[in-house]
Structure formats: structure tokens, C-alpha cells
Amino acid sequence: MIASLGYAVVYALLGVVLLVVGFAALDILTPGRLARHIWTERSVNAGIVLSAGFLGQGAIVFTAIWTNGEAAFGAAFLSTVVFGLVGVLMQAVSFLLIDLATPGKLGDVVTAVPFHPASLVIASAQLAVSLAVVASIA
């Protein structure tokens, strides 16, 4: 049981690190400080997109851990790191591709304070890309 608790702590910390990496990636893709847009300016759009990214990352981390439960800890941990980073990268790529395909700057839409339906489209893309990564984990 002690070993399992240790693994839980390590994987939870890894999950937090991957969420921070995902937050940083979205922060880079949007103008200004993402935290300020969400907590100070109360941008629902930014909150929706970030939440979807977090849920997608959580699904990736969960699946990587779950499917590697029988593997040695080092291999399972490495798999979780790699798939988690691939998830962040693919979420960023989908954001950039949607930005190219739509009018205006997507970062401005995400950080706008009044609700914009495009935030739901971006959030859905974040989740869909994450599910594609989840499906690839074997």
C-alpha cells in the first residue's frame, strides 16, 4: 500500500505539472496574461477553453497511467510524460489551425470578456484532440 501511495503522489504531481504546461501553452497563444483574463477580467471564454484543455489533459494522463498499470513504474511514468506533452502540443496545434481557418485572431476571441460561441468550438477541439491522443495510447 505504501508503494501505491507513493505512485499516486508522483502521478498526481506529474498531472499538475502537465496542467501547468498546458496553461502556459494557452497563455502563449493568447494576448496578455491568461490568469488575469480569467480571474480579474472574468473572461468566460478563456475559462471555457482552459477548462476543456484541463479536462483533455486529465483524460490523457488518466489513460496513460491506467493502460500502463502492469508496466514497470519508470516505463509507465515516461509514457505518461510523453503522451501528456503530445496532448499539450496537439491542443496548441489545433488552436493554431482553427486560428488560421477563422476570421480575426482567435486569441482575442478567447480573452474577450463577453461570451463568444467560438470559445465552445475551441473547447470542443481541445477535447477532441485529447481524445485522439487517448485513443492512441496502448
Secondary structure, DSSP 4 states (H G I P E B T S, - for coil): -HHHHHHHHHHHHHHHHHHHHHHHHHHHHSSS-HHIIIIIS--HHHHHHHHHHHHHHHHHHHHHHHHTTTS-HHHHHHHHHHHHHHHHHHHHHHHHHHHHHSSS-HHHHHH-SS--THHHHHHHHHHHHHHHHHHH--
